[in-house]
Amino acid sequence: MAKLFPELAQEGEAVLFVYNCALEKDILWQGKLYCTTNYLCFHSVVFGKTEKLILKLKDIISIEKKMTAGVFPNAIKMTLLDGKYTFASFLKRDSSYADISAQWKSVRGSPKVLLGSSSGGKYSRRSEVRLLKGSLAAEQPYSSSILQIMWK
């Protein structure tokens, strides 16, 4: 990994897991996803073109299991403030998801969730927030409710 991501090798990042998968973009970029202590790094070479992606685990807002073509349970979607990335073609998606989610949660810490109203900061006790397998979902009875997440 030091040759592919020299900027992370200088930081002393340790590779925890390596997965063969594909990044969904204009085409499927078949390559490898490296999970390090603080980053997810993807590298692929297709038709002589290189695709390289580095995501900080701290910047990931949610991680979800997804299906490709609506039937194959082999994808994981990462949501960040600046975009969404879907990695498909995992042979063992559930165990990959468990590994990545565990590392993400250890880096992020536990969320503090505040539910409020957009009209003045009153908090609604009727709103319910749950953590669902690595992604945050809110069931809000009022459309004016605002979800704010503050990480430790």
Disulfide bonds with the S-S distance in Angstrom:
none
